[in-house]
Amino acid sequence: MCPISGKDLSGIQIIIADVKQEHTIADMAKCCKIVVNCVGPYTLFGEPVVRACVNQGTHHLDISAEALFNCQMYKKYNQTAKENGALVVGACGYAIHKIESHNKCHFKKSTGNVFTNYCEINQL
């Protein structure tokens, strides 16, 4: 029983995944519609999760404030995400808002596009 809602949660599946064992990440991505990734540093641990999600067509959301990571993921996985219908939204955490407006201006000047959330792999 959940102490807050009082609901029986015993039927909820627990999935154990480890970025050092990429097949476990792929298995996790197959079992869900969205992955909320809150484990960093993303430059060390994030890419296997993004890759698994876009390959499986699973949406991915993270709270990364690592601008370079988000740009690298956009460049590497944008096309695959589009083809597989996966939406990848990076930089959704509080820390990113401090630099987000600067980055939007930078990308607008360099590409003509404004990204909803710094870098998106698939536009809404």
C-alpha positions in Angstrom: 0.0 0.0 0.0 1.1 3.5 -0.8 1.2 5.5 2.4 0.1 8.6 0.7 -2.7 7.5 -1.7 -3.6 4.2 0.0 -3.5 2.5 -3.4 -2.1 -1.0 -3.8 1.1 -0.7 -5.8 2.1 -4.4 -5.7 1.3 -4.9 -9.4 3.7 -2.2 -10.6 6.7 -3.6 -12.4 10.1 -2.6 -11.2 12.8 -2.5 -13.9 16.4 -2.5 -12.9 18.7 -0.9 -15.6 22.4 -0.1 -15.6 24.0 2.2 -18.2 27.1 0.0 -18.1 24.9 -2.9 -19.3 23.2 -1.3 -22.3 20.9 -4.2 -23.0 19.2 -3.5 -19.7 18.6 0.1 -20.8 17.2 -1.1 -24.1 14.9 -3.6 -22.2 13.7 -0.7 -20.0 13.0 1.5 -23.0 10.9 -1.3 -24.6 8.7 -1.5 -21.5 7.5 2.0 -21.3 6.2 5.1 -23.2 8.5 7.7 -21.5 11.7 7.6 -19.5 12.3 10.5 -17.0 16.1 10.5 -16.6 17.3 12.3 -13.4 20.7 10.7 -13.1 23.9 12.6 -14.1 26.4 13.6 -14.9 24.7 13.2 -18.3 28.0 13.5 -20.2 29.1 10.2 -18.5 25.8 8.3 -18.1 23.2 10.0 -20.4 23.9 8.8 -23.9 23.0 5.1 -23.5 19.6 6.1 -22.2 18.9 8.6 -25.0 20.1 6.1 -27.6 18.0 3.3 -26.2 14.9 5.5 -26.1 15.2 6.9 -29.6 15.9 3.4 -31.0 12.8 2.0 -29.2 10.6 5.0 -30.0 10.3 5.8 -26.3 10.1 9.4 -25.2 12.9 10.7 -23.1 12.9 13.6 -20.6 15.9 14.8 -18.6 16.8 17.6 -16.1 20.3 18.0 -17.5 21.8 21.4 -17.2 24.7 20.2 -19.4 24.3 22.2 -22.6 27.1 20.4 -24.6 25.4 17.0 -23.8 22.1 18.2 -25.1 23.6 19.6 -28.3 25.5 16.4 -28.9 22.4 14.3 -28.4 20.5 16.5 -30.8 23.2 16.2 -33.5 23.5 12.4 -33.1 20.0 11.3 -32.6 17.6 13.8 -34.2 17.0 11.8 -37.3 16.5 8.5 -35.5 14.1 10.1 -33.0 12.0 11.5 -35.9 11.9 8.2 -37.7 10.9 6.3 -34.6 8.5 8.8 -33.2 10.4 9.5 -30.0 10.4 12.9 -28.4 13.5 13.8 -26.5 13.3 16.8 -24.3 16.5 17.8 -22.5 17.2 20.5 -20.0 13.8 20.5 -18.2 15.3 21.2 -14.8 15.4 24.4 -12.8 19.2 24.9 -13.3 18.9 25.2 -17.1 16.6 28.3 -17.0 19.6 30.5 -16.1 21.3 29.8 -19.4 18.3 28.9 -21.6 17.6 32.4 -22.9 21.2 32.9 -24.0 21.1 29.5 -25.8 17.9 30.3 -27.6 19.4 33.5 -28.9 22.5 31.7 -30.0 20.6 29.0 -31.9 18.2 31.5 -33.5 21.2 33.4 -34.9 23.1 30.2 -36.1 20.2 28.1 -37.4 17.1 30.3 -37.7 15.3 28.0 -35.3 14.2 28.6 -31.7 14.0 25.4 -29.7 11.3 25.0 -27.1 13.7 23.6 -24.6 17.2 24.5 -25.6 17.8 21.4 -27.8 15.0 19.1 -28.7 15.5 16.0 -30.7 12.0 16.3 -32.1 10.0 19.5 -32.2 6.5 19.6 -30.7 
